[in-house]
Amino acid sequence: MSDDVIALASDHAGLALKTTLIDELKRLGHVVVDLGTHSGASVDYPDYGYRIAAALADGKADRGVAICGSGIGICIAANRFAWVRAVNCHDVTSARLSREHNDANVIAFGERVIGVEVAKEALRVFLQTPFAGDRHVARVNKLGAPPKIPSVS
């Protein structure tokens, strides 16, 4: 599977931005997997964060885009799984650094808090930026394998 396969999912509050970003990704030549929602009817954002995680686990996509009203809830939901490194981005710099330093594989947006053009540019940067590796590898490996919770004295 190539890195050109991008899964997108949103709740009802992220539907318009998801539709716009699907069009942008197709324009850029990416293969898109649309995991819903497909209407403005109220749905639960965790379900769509979990769909992104499942698409990554099943190999149906290499990266994901998760969208809800703020970007926060769907990002938290996706991050419940060890193989997901989801980041809620509001600008190009956070998108670039999330790839360079954290090897993020899911970018989350809040439709109510980000402009369409900023989201498009942040998504382009997210997809184009390689992981820097080097000193970041050991840190990123820890993200997928947290230690047991230490006791607090």
QUICORVEN-V269649 format. One record per backbone hydrogen bond with DSSP energy under -0.5 kcal/mol. NH is the residue of the N-H (numbers start at 1). CO is the residue of the C=O. Records with the same first field share a line. If there is no record, write none. Layout:
NH->CO / CO
This chain:
5->2
6->4 / 31
7->63
8->33
9->65
10->36
11->67
14->11
15->12
18->14
19->15
20->16
21->17
22->18
23->19
24->20
25->21
26->22
27->23
28->24
29->26
30->25
31->4
33->6
34->32
35->8 / 33
45->43
47->44
48->44 / 45
49->45
50->46
51->47
52->48
53->49
54->50
55->51
56->52
57->53
58->54
59->56
60->55
61->55
62->5
63->5
64->105
65->7
66->107
67->9
68->109
75->71
76->72
77->73
78->74
79->75
80->77
81->78
84->81
87->106
89->87 / 108
95->91
96->92
97->93
98->94
99->95
100->96
101->97
102->97 / 98
103->99
104->98
105->85
106->85
107->64
108->87
109->66
111->68 / 109
112->69
113->110
114->110
119->115
120->116
121->117
122->118
123->119
124->120
125->121
126->122
127->123
128->124
129->125
132->100
136->133
137->134
140->136
141->137
142->138
143->139 / 140
144->140 / 141
145->142
153->151
